[in-house]
Amino acid sequence: MEEIKRKNKHSWFGQGRLTSGILGVLILLPFLSFSALAEPPEENQPCIAFAYTESENHLFLLGSNKSIFGTKLTVEHNCESVEIIANGNFTGYSELNKIEVSLNVGINNVTISGDNQTFNYYNVTVMPDRLTWAYDYYEWKRGDAVELEKFISITAATAQANWASILSIVVVFSLVTMVYWNLINSYIDKNYCEEVTK
């Protein structure tokens, strides 16, 4: 009987430790403060600005000695204010985080100024809004150096297609006739004998 009491006493004593430990944690939990401290944002963050143009579903980042498509320049920044100068002319000013200005087609020098910082972009070639116009733009830019062929009319294109189909039919007919002619001659020469009489 004493052995049973000892087992119960030891097991009760083990449960007591566990319960008192849990109870102690629950009592101390409200007094523990789990506060997360974060660094406050810097007051003097550097002015960051980037500019891009858009053509169809593509965006082109502004950079020196680059070609971009689209004449609508979008500038996004975190500065208090931004001033945009293109080719020495004032183009736009904004205190918002985003501004859109228009650029001329051709080579531009763009300056973006804000919060005592200046971003300069030189020799930016601005092309019209469609990507497929690049070749036409360069051809136009060269002027008379290389003439673009004039477009042909629909009737001339149809006539060319008709002549091409007629000539291809004649060529195919001639080739097929020559091949069959040679096959028939070789068959006759192998299988038929001719008698030569004097």
KATAJO-V708269 format. One record per helix or strand of 2 or more residues. SS is the DSSP state (~ for helix, > for strand). FROM is the first residue (numbers start at 1). TO is the last residue. Records with the same first field share a line. If there is no record, write none. Layout:
SS: FROM-TO ; FROM-TO
This chain:
~: 2-29 ; 131-145 ; 154-191
>: 49-55 ; 58-61 ; 67-69 ; 72-77 ; 82-86 ; 89-94 ; 98-102 ; 106-114 ; 117-127
